[in-house]
Amino acid sequence: MTFGIGAVAVGFLVGVGVLAVAFASTWGADAPGVFLLALWYGFGIGLVTGLPLGIVIGLLLRPVRNQWVHVGVFFAVFMVAALVVAALLSPSTTFGDGLPTAFIIGGAAALARVSVWKLVRVQ
């Protein structure tokens, strides 16, 4: 399985966009402003966190031909990474408090991987 810079860019932009929509969706009338803010910060944070993680996962999964495995691994790895970061940085003493956010981040990563399904070459 091989992917190019185009697939990486599309996946990154879809992931950031999905997260921005997810985080802004509960803000009612303020949702458009929150969406733009989440998009702006998500792009910057994603460049140093999500993009490198996604590229590493993609490279490690190159021998795997089943794209559904890729989607599942992207979900699981991004969810666990988000949960670990939330546990380390959150002032909460309960480990599971970051679980909903971790699921959203894992879901965005899975949708990002699905979005590049036709952009990758299976060999």
Contacts in CASP RR format, 6 or more apart in sequence:
PFRMAT RR
TARGET T0000
AUTHOR 0000-0000-0000
METHOD contacts of the structure
MODEL  1
MTFGIGAVAVGFLVGVGVLAVAFASTWGADAPGVFLLALWYGFGIGLVTG
LPLGIVIGLLLRPVRNQWVHVGVFFAVFMVAALVVAALLSPSTTFGDGLP
TAFIIGGAAALARVSVWKLVRVQ
1 61 0 8 1.000
1 62 0 8 1.000
1 63 0 8 1.000
1 64 0 8 1.000
1 65 0 8 1.000
1 67 0 8 1.000
1 70 0 8 1.000
1 120 0 8 1.000
1 121 0 8 1.000
1 122 0 8 1.000
1 123 0 8 1.000
2 62 0 8 1.000
2 120 0 8 1.000
2 121 0 8 1.000
2 123 0 8 1.000
3 58 0 8 1.000
3 116 0 8 1.000
3 119 0 8 1.000
3 120 0 8 1.000
3 121 0 8 1.000
4 119 0 8 1.000
4 120 0 8 1.000
6 119 0 8 1.000
7 116 0 8 1.000
7 119 0 8 1.000
7 120 0 8 1.000
8 51 0 8 1.000
8 55 0 8 1.000
8 116 0 8 1.000
10 115 0 8 1.000
10 116 0 8 1.000
10 119 0 8 1.000
11 112 0 8 1.000
11 113 0 8 1.000
11 115 0 8 1.000
11 116 0 8 1.000
12 46 0 8 1.000
12 50 0 8 1.000
12 51 0 8 1.000
12 112 0 8 1.000
14 111 0 8 1.000
14 112 0 8 1.000
14 115 0 8 1.000
14 116 0 8 1.000
15 108 0 8 1.000
15 109 0 8 1.000
15 111 0 8 1.000
15 112 0 8 1.000
15 115 0 8 1.000
16 39 0 8 1.000
16 42 0 8 1.000
16 43 0 8 1.000
16 46 0 8 1.000
17 39 0 8 1.000
17 108 0 8 1.000
18 107 0 8 1.000
18 108 0 8 1.000
18 111 0 8 1.000
18 112 0 8 1.000
19 38 0 8 1.000
19 42 0 8 1.000
19 104 0 8 1.000
19 105 0 8 1.000
19 108 0 8 1.000
20 35 0 8 1.000
20 36 0 8 1.000
20 38 0 8 1.000
20 39 0 8 1.000
20 42 0 8 1.000
21 35 0 8 1.000
22 104 0 8 1.000
22 108 0 8 1.000
23 34 0 8 1.000
23 35 0 8 1.000
23 38 0 8 1.000
23 104 0 8 1.000
24 31 0 8 1.000
24 32 0 8 1.000
24 33 0 8 1.000
24 34 0 8 1.000
24 35 0 8 1.000
24 38 0 8 1.000
25 31 0 8 1.000
27 33 0 8 1.000
27 34 0 8 1.000
50 78 0 8 1.000
50 109 0 8 1.000
53 77 0 8 1.000
53 78 0 8 1.000
53 81 0 8 1.000
54 74 0 8 1.000
54 78 0 8 1.000
54 109 0 8 1.000
57 73 0 8 1.000
57 74 0 8 1.000
57 77 0 8 1.000
58 70 0 8 1.000
61 69 0 8 1.000
61 70 0 8 1.000
61 73 0 8 1.000
64 70 0 8 1.000
65 122 0 8 1.000
67 113 0 8 1.000
67 117 0 8 1.000
67 120 0 8 1.000
67 122 0 8 1.000
70 113 0 8 1.000
71 110 0 8 1.000
71 113 0 8 1.000
71 114 0 8 1.000
72 110 0 8 1.000
72 113 0 8 1.000
74 106 0 8 1.000
74 109 0 8 1.000
74 110 0 8 1.000
74 112 0 8 1.000
74 113 0 8 1.000
75 106 0 8 1.000
75 107 0 8 1.000
75 109 0 8 1.000
75 110 0 8 1.000
76 106 0 8 1.000
77 109 0 8 1.000
78 105 0 8 1.000
78 106 0 8 1.000
78 107 0 8 1.000
78 108 0 8 1.000
78 109 0 8 1.000
78 110 0 8 1.000
79 102 0 8 1.000
79 103 0 8 1.000
79 105 0 8 1.000
79 106 0 8 1.000
79 107 0 8 1.000
79 109 0 8 1.000
80 102 0 8 1.000
81 105 0 8 1.000
82 98 0 8 1.000
82 101 0 8 1.000
82 102 0 8 1.000
82 105 0 8 1.000
82 106 0 8 1.000
83 96 0 8 1.000
83 98 0 8 1.000
83 99 0 8 1.000
83 102 0 8 1.000
86 97 0 8 1.000
86 98 0 8 1.000
86 101 0 8 1.000
86 102 0 8 1.000
87 95 0 8 1.000
87 96 0 8 1.000
87 98 0 8 1.000
90 97 0 8 1.000
90 98 0 8 1.000
92 98 0 8 1.000
END
